[in-house]
Each structure stands twice: as structure tokens, then as C-alpha cells.
Amino acid sequence: MLTRGALGGRHQGHDPDHSHAPAVGEPKVSAARESRRYTEVEASQHRPPAGALPEPVENGAAAGRRDPLEYRIDLERIRFSSYFARLSDVTQVMPQSGVGPVMHNRLTHSLKVSAVARVIASNLAGHEAAHVAFTRGEAAADDETGAMIARLGGCDTIVAQAAAHAHDLGHPPFGHLGERVLDRVAREQLGLAEGFEGNAQSFRILTKLDTLGRQFPGLNLTAASRAATLKYPWTRGEWAAPANGLAADAHPVPASERPRGVGGDALNGAEKFSAYALEADEMDEVLAAFPRIARGMQTVECAVMDLADDIAYAVHDLDDFTRAGVLQQAAVAGELRAWLAGSRELAEEHRGELAASWRTPGHALELLWRRLSEKDGWIADRGAFSAAVLRVRDELGEGLLAVPYDGGIDSERAVSEFTRRWIDHLRTSIVVEEQPHVRSGPVRLNQQAWHEVAVLKFVHAHFVLERPELAQPQRGMARIVSQLTLGFDDWLADPDDAGRAPRRLTEWVAESTEATFALRQARPELLLGDTSDAGLWRQGRARAILDYVASLSDQQAVAAHRSMLGGEITG
């Protein structure tokens, strides 16, 4: 049920960088939100020693607001992580060519997602502060949105930023391409039915693989920050047929009734998921800090991060494509114009005919509309879609792209103004819902903005990702990831040489294998595939290999492939 409309601006007097802290006599923030898995007794570069003088009071603290030290520690730990640093050499959409404009990478993308998340979260935190002021008798009227946010566990600006910084840590070399290759190789050749997923890898890095130099694994973040990274809060196996008590050939739950990201594979489980079986207990633990959040739903701060990621992807990456000359005005405007002019006729076309002629202007856009209406009928509306196509045509096809980018000041100003205008529009087109649709979250875009982002993403997919000239280097990248993964598997299977494999890899093999056997003992229902002793040895080794390859940057993967396989890309 829609309970709040667009939220523009921020509350007067609210400090945008700090969430509200309880005052005397007010219920304290749940300790579970700020709890860490492991007790910390040592000082570090992020945590002051016990008994140290408190940090200077910052602006707004005197009015009863505070800067929660625990959440700032989370953010700094992520920023100092070597996994975060490596994102500077992991492909976002298009790889660096060495010439021409500098492209976004996963690091610059993550920083921009964090910036967008901060603004959205500070607005929501302002609503929450207004509600708290009412409960203390300091305001005459309650804030409905703030009351909902409070019931759902709250919204902290720093937690949203931490989640944004962390959301892409699990991306392997070459971004989404590498992710797909690792998943396929794991399931088809390494005997790991659970496969690989970038979101689950991010959670594994935060909770297991990264280190603070202490006697416990992971970064030991607060429950709030860990929960805020769970975009898809389930394991792959939760949506597999056996886990749902269904026969393998049972009719799957329709995509329109499944959470966004689950996909439609009832046999093999969820397409997107945020925790492997090895981290399922920790996922359950952190979500328990938010008892009002329904199973399978994001926390408020996670929804803010997810939304900011969508906005940054839909808008900021257009900077790259425009500067690189990838987006051609004639092609983009032609597609959008053709659909607007022939919308009624296209609606009558058979889907198979549209798919066969998808390169014909207007046809691919009509296919997009049909996918949206089939999966997201709860919000999809043809009138809103038409208005979105018209706006993108006017502002992108007939506006930004009408004058070719030449690297001059006027061109730069045009790109920057386009980006600023869209970011401002989308970040103020926010809806908060306490009981969202199963394919949505507690914080989302309103209906019109939702369609506009869908059309902007279509421009990415149709005019950039499907370019033939991008396909050739991508095939080479895919083979590097595949051959490197299988090469490490062969190395570890060699009884005469396995001991000389990279130290970190061999240590991870021992740890993941031990954890896999322990999981069979404690929660065997979480395991997929062959669960015999031999099968678990295979799974443990495969998981460690994926951890190792996914920890490499683009250039490290190229160099490792060259040194181990002699630079040959075969197969």
C-alpha cells in the first residue's frame, strides 16, 4: 500500500551528515543495530583506545544529535580495505583503453553511489528526526514517513554510505562479465552447484575474507552496516525446488510474484542472492536486528543504497558513453522516436516477430515494455512508460546528443548539466512504504521516475552493451577468467606441485573446506549439489579458487593468466 508520496528537500535544522541520537528519557537505539560479531578490546587506526578523550562535538550534537562512532568505524574500515582499493582497476561497463576519456571504474562508481545515497539517506533521517521530536513533545505534528522509518529500524546516513562503498567489493575482474563466467565455470566444471554471485561475494569479503589483522575473520562491521549490503537477502538454495518442497518439474512461482533478482529457475535456485550457504547464519543474525523487516525484504539503509546504485548506473555512466562517442544521436533518437510514433501498431505485433526484428527502430523498446509489464505489473503503466520515453528522447536524444561531444568547455558543461538535472530529479522522486510489494523495497522511486530509469537503462543495454565492437574484447576477457580459474584448479589437483600454489589460495582452501564440512554437520539443508565427502572436498576447493580469482583486479588477472598459461588464450 502506498503510504507516502515524493519526498523533496530536507527538514529544516537537520544535519545531513548525522542521524538522530536519543536524548535523555528517549528510548535508546537498539543495541542489536550497533552490535559486532566479535568483541574488540584493542585500539586500532579506526577505534580509539579505551579511556581516550571523546571526539570533539560536531555540529548538531548539542541539539541531541550525534555522530555514531561505531558506524564511522565501519565506513573507515571499508575505505581502508585492499578490496576497496582494487576496485580502481575493475571494469564498470567499458574497460579503459589507454586513450580517450577516462572511464568510470568500480571505485569511482562506488564513490558516486555513496554520494547519492548520502543525500537520500539524510532526507529520510530528517523525517525520522521530525518524528522523534514529536514523540518527545517538541513538535506539534507527527511525521508519517519518519514514523515508518523508525518502525522499520531507522535510517543512518553513515550506514547508507558504508553500504554504498561496500556494494561492489565482490565484483571479480572485468565486472559483470567476469561474474557470469565464474558462475558458469563453478557450476558446470568445478562441481560447485551454488556457483558465484557478486553480491554474495561482497558479504563474504566483509564477514570472512578481509582482515583487520586481528584473531577473527572479516571487518567485524556493525549489524546495521552488514544488513545494509544485503540487496538480495536470501541464499541461492532458498529458491531451489527442494528448498520449497517442490518437485524438480513443479511449476515455478511466476516472476511477478518473486522478489526482484530471484529469477525463474525453480530447479537451480535464485539468480541473484546476497549470501552463500557458508554465510547464511551470519545473514540471519544481522537481519534479526530488524524484527519489523519481513523475510526477503531490504532494510531502509539497504534500499537507499540499492536505489542510489540504480540512479548512478542509469545517469552517471552516460557521462562515459557521451564523452567516448559511443552513443550516437541518430540511433538513440531514432529508436525512441519510432516507438513513440508507432506505439499503437507495435502493441499489436506478435512477440516473436518483434524479437526476430529487434534491430528495427522501436521494436526493442516495445520488447522492454512487455518485459516490464509482465514482471512488474504492480507499477508498470503504459502511459507512464510513454511519458518516460518522451522525456528521455527530449533530454538525451534531442538534447545532450544533438551536438557531438568535442571535449570543449561547452561540451563538458552540457554533460555536467544533464547529469546534475537527472540526479536532482531522481533523488527527490522517492516513495517510502512500510509494506512494499514483493518486488520492491521500503524506499523506491515513484511510478514515473521508475519508468524513466528503466528507459535510461535500456539505452545502456541496447546502444552500448550490445555493440559488436565490445563483444570481441569481452570474449578475450571471458577466456582469461575461465582459463585462469581452471588453471588454478589443475594446479591444486597436482599432487606434486599443489604445495607451491599461492599461499593465500592454499590457506583459503583449508578454511573453506573445513567450513563446508562443518555446515553439513550443522545445517545440511543449506548445501547444494554433491554432499558426499568427496563432493565437499571439491566444493571447498572450488569456493577458495573463486575467492582467489575474484580478488584480482583486471590487470592482475591478465598478468596472472600470462605468467601461468604463457599468455595463450585457448579454447
Phi and psi in degrees as a GROMACS rama.xvg file:
@    title "Ramachandran Plot"
@    xaxis  label "Phi"
@    yaxis  label "Psi"
@TYPE xy
-73.8965  120.826  LEU-2
-119.097  -4.60702  THR-3
-155.158  139.516  ARG-4
-88.5187  -159.054  GLY-5
-61.9144  143.064  ALA-6
-115.098  101.883  LEU-7
-106.067  149.457  GLY-8
70.3669  179.619  GLY-9
-129.364  161.501  ARG-10
-66.9229  142.342  HIS-11
-62.6132  136.243  GLN-12
82.6434  0.318592  GLY-13
-91.2519  128.717  HIS-14
-75.2293  114.059  ASP-15
-66.3445  -18.411  PRO-16
-93.8819  -3.64432  ASP-17
-133.81  135.858  HIS-18
-82.923  163.679  SER-19
-68.1804  141.324  HIS-20
-115.254  149.688  ALA-21
-66.2048  141.952  PRO-22
-95.8937  177.814  ALA-23
-59.8717  131.492  VAL-24
87.4  -7.11543  GLY-25
-97.4725  143.693  GLU-26
-56.3166  133.906  PRO-27
-74.7517  156.134  LYS-28
-59.276  137.28  VAL-29
-53.1076  129.667  SER-30
-60.4098  -26.8297  ALA-31
-62.4001  -34.5444  ALA-32
-61.7267  -38.3743  ARG-33
-97.7849  5.32573  GLU-34
-75.5341  147.734  SER-35
-114.133  157.105  ARG-36
-69.0526  -36.6413  ARG-37
-117.969  141.48  TYR-38
-72.5869  134.119  THR-39
-112.694  126.767  GLU-40
-120.656  -7.29692  VAL-41
-102.043  147.579  GLU-42
-74.708  159.75  ALA-43
-151.603  -178.313  SER-44
-65.5277  -17.2189  GLN-45
-102.669  -27.7756  HIS-46
-116.692  127.181  ARG-47
-69.9856  155.442  PRO-48
-67.0013  155.196  PRO-49
-58.6607  136.866  ALA-50
85.1172  -0.239694  GLY-51
-68.8647  157.932  ALA-52
-62.2502  143.177  LEU-53
-64.7973  155.931  PRO-54
-64.962  151.723  GLU-55
-55.5227  142.408  PRO-56
-66.3095  128.608  VAL-57
-96.4073  168.572  GLU-58
-52.7488  128.9  ASN-59
98.3968  -18.5819  GLY-60
-67.8655  -33.9231  ALA-61
-64.9267  -23.1223  ALA-62
-88.2591  10.3776  ALA-63
100.471  8.21898  GLY-64
-107.591  152.972  ARG-65
-139.972  164.451  ARG-66
-102.485  104.497  ASP-67
-65.2684  115.393  PRO-68
-57.0116  -39.107  LEU-69
-60.4337  -39.2407  GLU-70
-73.9078  -34.8859  TYR-71
-65.3028  -35.9861  ARG-72
-60.9561  -43.1176  ILE-73
-55.9124  -51.7085  ASP-74
-60.1546  -42.8453  LEU-75
-68.284  -36.7456  GLU-76
-62.8204  -38.9676  ARG-77
-68.1569  -42.982  ILE-78
-63.5852  -32.4338  ARG-79
-85.3355  -5.35441  PHE-80
-70.1079  139.395  SER-81
-65.5983  -27.859  SER-82
-66.4444  -34.4101  TYR-83
-70.5572  -41.7255  PHE-84
-61.9926  -37.4795  ALA-85
-65.636  -18.8469  ARG-86
-63.4232  -16.0182  LEU-87
-68.1007  -15.3084  SER-88
-125.357  40.0406  ASP-89
-125.773  130.011  VAL-90
-60.0168  136.301  THR-91
-86.0416  -73.0562  GLN-92
-123.006  -50.6506  VAL-93
-115.432  134.609  MET-94
-71.9722  156.288  PRO-95
-66.8754  137.756  GLN-96
-102.358  -12.3362  SER-97
92.3328  -15.7988  GLY-98
-134.776  162.848  VAL-99
81.0097  -166.529  GLY-100
-66.9375  150.937  PRO-101
-75.1093  126.674  VAL-102
-90.2579  153.372  MET-103
-60.652  142.209  HIS-104
-116.533  -177.259  ASN-105
-66.8625  -25.8194  ARG-106
-73.2338  -51.0148  LEU-107
-64.4889  -34.6253  THR-108
-62.5128  -45.6455  HIS-109
-61.9865  -39.3697  SER-110
-65.2144  -37.4402  LEU-111
-72.6971  -36.5718  LYS-112
-60.7209  -41.0844  VAL-113
-63.2361  -39.3235  SER-114
-65.4625  -42.4894  ALA-115
-67.294  -41.4152  VAL-116
-62.253  -38.1778  ALA-117
-60.746  -43.267  ARG-118
-67.9392  -44.7292  VAL-119
-63.2106  -46.4129  ILE-120
-65.6096  -37.4438  ALA-121
-65.5602  -34.5082  SER-122
-65.3772  -45.711  ASN-123
-66.4441  -39.1433  LEU-124
-63.1913  -31.8687  ALA-125
-64.4366  -40.6117  GLY-126
-62.7502  -41.6662  HIS-127
-63.7711  -39.9756  GLU-128
-63.0808  -37.1072  ALA-129
-65.7083  -38.1466  ALA-130
-64.7393  -44.0076  HIS-131
-63.198  -38.5343  VAL-132
-61.0044  -36.7545  ALA-133
-66.9958  -43.2782  PHE-134
-65.0586  -23.6144  THR-135
-91.209  0.721155  ARG-136
80.2748  16.2651  GLY-137
-95.888  -5.91897  GLU-138
-136.457  146.195  ALA-139
-77.302  -28.1432  ALA-140
-125.65  145.856  ALA-141
-80.0322  161.452  ASP-142
-109.827  111.197  ASP-143
-61.2406  -43.8199  GLU-144
-64.4957  -44.294  THR-145
-61.3353  -37.396  GLY-146
-64.2922  -40.9892  ALA-147
-62.7222  -45.5694  MET-148
-60.56  -42.4057  ILE-149
-62.721  -42.6244  ALA-150
-65.0009  -31.1611  ARG-151
-83.9423  0.936319  LEU-152
113.258  -2.47556  GLY-153
93.2453  167.262  GLY-154
-136.956  114.369  CYS-155
-108.575  129.019  ASP-156
-60.147  -40.942  THR-157
-70.3938  -36.8215  ILE-158
-62.4162  -42.5541  VAL-159
-61.6921  -40.5089  ALA-160
-65.6027  -41.5629  GLN-161
-60.8235  -43.3497  ALA-162
-63.359  -39.4101  ALA-163
-64.5018  -41.1992  ALA-164
-61.284  -35.705  HIS-165
-90.5315  -12.5456  ALA-166
-66.1445  -22.2131  HIS-167
-111.82  12.2321  ASP-168
-57.5372  -32.3059  LEU-169
-84.0007  1.21039  GLY-170
-68.3769  128.651  HIS-171
-80.2172  179.991  PRO-172
-52.5506  139.117  PRO-173
68.9158  22.2743  PHE-174
63.7984  -135.121  GLY-175
-63.744  -30.082  HIS-176
-61.4398  -49.3182  LEU-177
-62.2805  -35.3904  GLY-178
-61.3503  -46.0522  GLU-179
-64.8929  -40.3825  ARG-180
-65.7099  -46.0812  VAL-181
-61.2566  -39.5787  LEU-182
-64.1758  -43.448  ASP-183
-66.6795  -46.6075  ARG-184
-63.1731  -40.6275  VAL-185
-61.527  -45.3854  ALA-186
-79.3215  -35.0827  ARG-187
-92.6763  -25.2718  GLU-188
-126.335  -21.85  GLN-189
-104.037  -1.29435  LEU-190
73.9771  21.2168  GLY-191
-108.292  92.6401  LEU-192
-61.7143  -26.882  ALA-193
-73.7999  -22.393  GLU-194
69.3807  -152.209  GLY-195
-130.265  141.665  PHE-196
-147.715  130.751  GLU-197
-61.9066  -38.2906  GLY-198
-68.0249  -43.0911  ASN-199
-65.1922  -33.5232  ALA-200
-67.5126  -36.8662  GLN-201
-60.5532  -45.6684  SER-202
-65.0206  -37.4058  PHE-203
-65.7901  -38.7191  ARG-204
-62.9197  -46.908  ILE-205
-64.8972  -34.2002  LEU-206
-103.696  -18.4892  THR-207
-131.907  -49.6874  LYS-208
-83.5659  -40.3109  LEU-209
-72.0534  166.845  ASP-210
-147.031  149.684  THR-211
-105.489  8.77616  LEU-212
76.7785  21.0795  GLY-213
-106.859  -176.959  ARG-214
-92.3113  31.1618  GLN-215
-144.056  155.779  PHE-216
-81.5782  161.007  PRO-217
75.7031  -175.633  GLY-218
-92.3589  -4.83682  LEU-219
55.0339  50.7514  ASN-220
-76.5825  164.881  LEU-221
-65.8462  161.09  THR-222
-60.7462  -37.9853  ALA-223
-62.2369  -44.2492  ALA-224
-70.9709  -37.8843  SER-225
-65.5383  -43.0762  ARG-226
-64.114  -32.5127  ALA-227
-70.3595  -12.4669  ALA-228
-92.263  -5.19806  THR-229
-87.2142  75.29  LEU-230
-62.8088  -34.616  LYS-231
-125.612  80.3619  TYR-232
-76.0521  67.1887  PRO-233
-159.915  166.943  TRP-234
-93.5425  167.152  THR-235
-61.7804  -42.1451  ARG-236
-67.5328  -22.1711  GLY-237
-60.5469  -25.5011  GLU-238
-109.485  15.0796  TRP-239
-84.1012  152.72  ALA-240
-54.2283  -47.9724  ALA-241
-59.725  -36.6476  PRO-242
-66.9197  -24.4626  ALA-243
-98.6623  9.90252  ASN-244
69.5757  25.3736  GLY-245
-108.539  153.067  LEU-246
-72.0779  157.35  ALA-247
-59.5015  -28.8333  ALA-248
-99.4988  13.0429  ASP-249
-67.3144  152.63  ALA-250
-69.3327  122.482  HIS-251
-70.682  158.174  PRO-252
-62.3543  132.263  VAL-253
-56.7182  149.438  PRO-254
-57.3475  -32.6458  ALA-255
-67.9878  -15.0988  SER-256
-111.655  7.24532  GLU-257
-106.837  149.948  ARG-258
-57.2504  147.899  PRO-259
-58.9086  127.184  ARG-260
105.756  -19.6368  GLY-261
-67.2887  -37.2251  VAL-262
79.8213  -169.625  GLY-263
-119.46  16.094  GLY-264
-88.6753  97.3023  ASP-265
-73.4559  -18.962  ALA-266
-85.0671  -48.9087  LEU-267
-94.2765  -9.22883  ASN-268
99.5653  -166.761  GLY-269
-64.9972  143.614  ALA-270
-76.254  -45.8107  GLU-271
-115.245  137.429  LYS-272
-157.418  158.154  PHE-273
-109.732  1.99882  SER-274
-150.943  135.793  ALA-275
-75.9544  166.613  TYR-276
-57.2073  -33.2577  ALA-277
-64.0568  -24.9603  LEU-278
-110.533  12.8284  GLU-279
-62.2976  -40.8646  ALA-280
-63.1185  -39.9673  ASP-281
-68.5322  -36.9651  GLU-282
-60.4327  -46.4499  MET-283
-61.3304  -38.6103  ASP-284
-63.0688  -46.1401  GLU-285
-72.9537  -32.845  VAL-286
-70.7448  -22.6123  LEU-287
-65.2823  -17.0847  ALA-288
-73.3304  -7.42171  ALA-289
-126.463  72.5992  PHE-290
-64.2132  -20.8294  PRO-291
-87.7627  -2.6484  ARG-292
-89.8122  121.635  ILE-293
-66.3812  153.531  ALA-294
-57.0911  132.419  ARG-295
86.7893  1.039  GLY-296
-105.4  151.474  MET-297
-78.3664  155.343  GLN-298
-73.0248  167.387  THR-299
-59.8091  -45.5331  VAL-300
-66.7457  -34.4526  GLU-301
-66.2216  -43.1405  CYS-302
-62.035  -36.5841  ALA-303
-63.0474  -46.778  VAL-304
-60.2655  -44.9769  MET-305
-61.4878  -42.827  ASP-306
-66.4273  -43.0106  LEU-307
-62.7718  -35.7598  ALA-308
-63.3163  -44.647  ASP-309
-60.2697  -45.1045  ASP-310
-64.4282  -46.6418  ILE-311
-63.438  -41.4514  ALA-312
-65.3826  -43.3128  TYR-313
-70.8988  -29.8825  ALA-314
-111.119  -53.3235  VAL-315
-63.3002  -36.2046  HIS-316
-67.7322  -20.151  ASP-317
-64.0193  -24.0493  LEU-318
-55.6473  -49.871  ASP-319
-59.8298  -50.7301  ASP-320
-65.1938  -35.8463  PHE-321
-69.359  -47.6695  THR-322
-65.0551  -34.3168  ARG-323
-80.3655  -6.51136  ALA-324
73.6336  16.9806  GLY-325
-73.3521  -40.0198  VAL-326
-83.1905  117.039  LEU-327
-99.5385  129.615  GLN-328
-58.0473  -42.6244  GLN-329
-62.7786  -43.4054  ALA-330
-69.3634  -46.7024  ALA-331
-65.2058  -51.6488  VAL-332
-63.6128  -36.4035  ALA-333
-63.1038  -42.0907  GLY-334
-62.925  -47.2909  GLU-335
-68.5243  -41.5129  LEU-336
-63.3492  -43.3068  ARG-337
-62.3541  -41.3212  ALA-338
-67.317  -42.7061  TRP-339
-62.9795  -39.0175  LEU-340
-75.4845  -32.1979  ALA-341
-115.666  25.9684  GLY-342
-55.8151  -45.8337  SER-343
-64.7974  -43.4226  ARG-344
-67.3289  -40.7401  GLU-345
-64.3018  -32.2738  LEU-346
-64.1341  -22.1122  ALA-347
-92.008  -8.8754  GLU-348
-71.5172  145.337  GLU-349
-70.2351  140.879  HIS-350
-58.4457  -41.4782  ARG-351
-60.4817  -38.0674  GLY-352
-68.3309  -38.9096  GLU-353
-63.6289  -43.0582  LEU-354
-64.9016  -36.7296  ALA-355
-71.0386  -24.7161  ALA-356
-119.31  37.3768  SER-357
-63.6331  -19.6487  TRP-358
-78.0491  -14.4243  ARG-359
-67.6943  129.031  THR-360
-50.598  129.999  PRO-361
97.8307  -26.0485  GLY-362
-71.0502  -43.9088  HIS-363
-64.2652  -35.7687  ALA-364
-68.6417  -35.3632  LEU-365
-66.4584  -38.4314  GLU-366
-63.4444  -37.626  LEU-367
-59.6685  -47.83  LEU-368
-58.0857  -40.6122  TRP-369
-67.2527  -37.3003  ARG-370
-64.4888  -42.3208  ARG-371
-62.982  -44.8307  LEU-372
-68.6268  -31.9441  SER-373
-74.2111  -42.3579  GLU-374
-86.6152  -34.0302  LYS-375
-126.99  49.9351  ASP-376
-61.4789  -17.6245  GLY-377
-66.2954  -22.2579  TRP-378
-131.029  -23.25  ILE-379
-65.8369  135.584  ALA-380
-145.742  127.608  ASP-381
-64.5627  -34.2497  ARG-382
-64.8455  -43.2673  GLY-383
-66.026  -36.3678  ALA-384
-64.7306  -43.044  PHE-385
-60.901  -43.1437  SER-386
-64.0351  -36.0726  ALA-387
-67.7871  -43.3385  ALA-388
-61.2354  -41.3079  VAL-389
-62.7948  -43.7804  LEU-390
-66.0126  -44.0479  ARG-391
-65.9993  -36.7295  VAL-392
-61.1684  -46.801  ARG-393
-67.5404  -43.6375  ASP-394
-87.8483  -27.8489  GLU-395
-105.981  -59.5552  LEU-396
-64.2824  -44.2159  GLY-397
-99.1834  -8.15683  GLU-398
-106.896  -87.4365  GLY-399
-56.9064  -42.9806  LEU-400
-84.9226  -5.76727  LEU-401
-65.9993  -30.4298  ALA-402
-112.517  117.818  VAL-403
-57.1854  141.82  PRO-404
-71.4953  127.314  TYR-405
-120.938  6.86971  ASP-406
83.9515  -2.33558  GLY-407
-81.8076  176.229  GLY-408
-63.0213  -43.081  ILE-409
-63.1292  -39.0395  ASP-410
-64.513  -42.5868  SER-411
-63.5412  -41.1546  GLU-412
-63.7869  -38.3783  ARG-413
-64.8514  -43.5886  ALA-414
-64.2511  -46.5679  VAL-415
-63.7427  -39.217  SER-416
-67.8819  -40.0341  GLU-417
-60.0977  -46.9322  PHE-418
-63.8706  -47.7358  THR-419
-59.1611  -44.2868  ARG-420
-63.226  -42.8267  ARG-421
-71.606  -39.9545  TRP-422
-62.1146  -45.8694  ILE-423
-60.6469  -41.1178  ASP-424
-64.6757  -47.8035  HIS-425
-73.097  -38.0413  LEU-426
-72.6528  -13.1767  ARG-427
-105.778  11.8567  THR-428
-109.685  53.6206  SER-429
-106.988  140.571  ILE-430
-121.853  137.538  VAL-431
-113.384  132.135  VAL-432
-133.584  134.013  GLU-433
-79.3235  -30.2837  GLU-434
-126.185  76.4574  GLN-435
-71.392  163.361  PRO-436
-61.8386  154.186  HIS-437
-59.7418  -24.8386  VAL-438
-98.6558  14.2606  ARG-439
-126.837  -162.983  SER-440
-146.023  176.511  GLY-441
-66.602  -20.0194  PRO-442
-128.196  123.686  VAL-443
-148.435  173.456  ARG-444
-78.8867  151.121  LEU-445
-69.2767  173.656  ASN-446
-58.4705  -45.1646  GLN-447
-68.1334  -45.2417  GLN-448
-65.109  -34.3645  ALA-449
-58.7852  -43.976  TRP-450
-68.2389  -36.4481  HIS-451
-64.6758  -41.525  GLU-452
-65.4307  -37.413  VAL-453
-61.2034  -40.3613  ALA-454
-70.6794  -40.0356  VAL-455
-62.39  -40.2241  LEU-456
-65.1583  -34.8711  LYS-457
-60.2999  -41.3992  PHE-458
-58.2248  -43.6484  VAL-459
-55.7098  -56.5071  HIS-460
-64.1506  -46.0186  ALA-461
-77.8518  -36.1762  HIS-462
-106.971  -5.32376  PHE-463
-122.768  -60.5531  VAL-464
-65.5906  -27.2304  LEU-465
-95.8107  10.8861  GLU-466
-68.2687  129.961  ARG-467
-57.9521  -35.7786  PRO-468
-69.7531  -16.8033  GLU-469
-84.7234  -25.1535  LEU-470
-67.0121  -37.2102  ALA-471
-64.0322  -53.3683  GLN-472
-64.8156  -29.1933  PRO-473
-66.1888  -33.8676  GLN-474
-64.3945  -37.7803  ARG-475
-65.5466  -42.0225  GLY-476
-62.3965  -42.8516  MET-477
-61.2854  -39.844  ALA-478
-71.3502  -32.8157  ARG-479
-61.1176  -48.775  ILE-480
-63.4217  -44.912  VAL-481
-64.2354  -50.0102  SER-482
-68.2914  -34.1941  GLN-483
-65.4392  -44.0425  LEU-484
-62.1247  -48.6205  THR-485
-68.4716  -29.3694  LEU-486
-65.6807  -41.5125  GLY-487
-67.2194  -35.3656  PHE-488
-63.7717  -43.9897  ASP-489
-61.8504  -40.4168  ASP-490
-62.2449  -48.3149  TRP-491
-68.1765  -21.1743  LEU-492
-86.7037  -5.02394  ALA-493
-88.1442  107.549  ASP-494
-63.2373  -22.8618  PRO-495
-87.0357  -16.8921  ASP-496
-131.247  -4.84915  ASP-497
-59.3168  -31.2022  ALA-498
-66.6563  -15.6847  GLY-499
-97.0435  5.17897  ARG-500
-65.0377  160.2  ALA-501
-49.895  136.443  PRO-502
-57.5287  -45.0147  ARG-503
-61.4204  -38.0343  ARG-504
-64.4712  -47.3437  LEU-505
-65.8731  -35.1806  THR-506
-66.0906  -41.0788  GLU-507
-65.9644  -35.2261  TRP-508
-59.9812  -46.5349  VAL-509
-62.5414  -43.6007  ALA-510
-68.0065  -46.4334  GLU-511
-69.5438  -33.6783  SER-512
-67.3727  -44.8008  THR-513
-60.2811  -42.8692  GLU-514
-66.6277  -34.5558  ALA-515
-67.6264  -42.3807  THR-516
-65.4829  -38.8234  PHE-517
-64.676  -35.6955  ALA-518
-66.8125  -38.4428  LEU-519
-61.9293  -34.7243  ARG-520
-73.1768  -39.7645  GLN-521
-89.5047  -45.5881  ALA-522
-142.133  70.8968  ARG-523
-61.6528  -23.4243  PRO-524
-66.3781  -15.7876  GLU-525
-81.5808  -18.4637  LEU-526
-81.4453  142.957  LEU-527
-112.787  157.37  LEU-528
77.128  -153.964  GLY-529
-72.9304  116.317  ASP-530
-108.92  17.2756  THR-531
-69.2069  170.035  SER-532
-56.1293  -47.1687  ASP-533
-63.4256  -39.1108  ALA-534
-64.4775  -38.2966  GLY-535
-71.8792  -36.4866  LEU-536
-59.3723  -41.5152  TRP-537
-65.1896  -43.9774  ARG-538
-64.2754  -42.6484  GLN-539
-61.6473  -43.0465  GLY-540
-66.0966  -42.4175  ARG-541
-62.402  -42.8427  ALA-542
-61.3217  -41.2827  ARG-543
-65.0431  -39.0429  ALA-544
-63.3498  -43.5868  ILE-545
-62.5452  -41.6807  LEU-546
-56.8073  -43.0184  ASP-547
-70.0702  -49.6864  TYR-548
-64.3557  -39.8157  VAL-549
-67.6014  -19.5571  ALA-550
-81.6809  -6.24795  SER-551
-84.3366  151.028  LEU-552
-83.622  174.825  SER-553
-55.8902  -51.0839  ASP-554
-69.9621  -34.0718  GLN-555
-64.0346  -38.0288  GLN-556
-65.3686  -42.7639  ALA-557
-62.3265  -44.7734  VAL-558
-66.8773  -41.942  ALA-559
-64.2052  -39.5091  ALA-560
-64.3499  -41.4105  HIS-561
-65.6258  -42.9475  ARG-562
-74.3452  -34.27  SER-563
-86.3133  -33.3998  MET-564
-114.6  9.80064  LEU-565
71.1731  19.8677  GLY-566
79.1729  -0.286715  GLY-567
-83.2311  130.42  GLU-568
-106.106  106.733  ILE-569
-112.881  170.365  THR-570
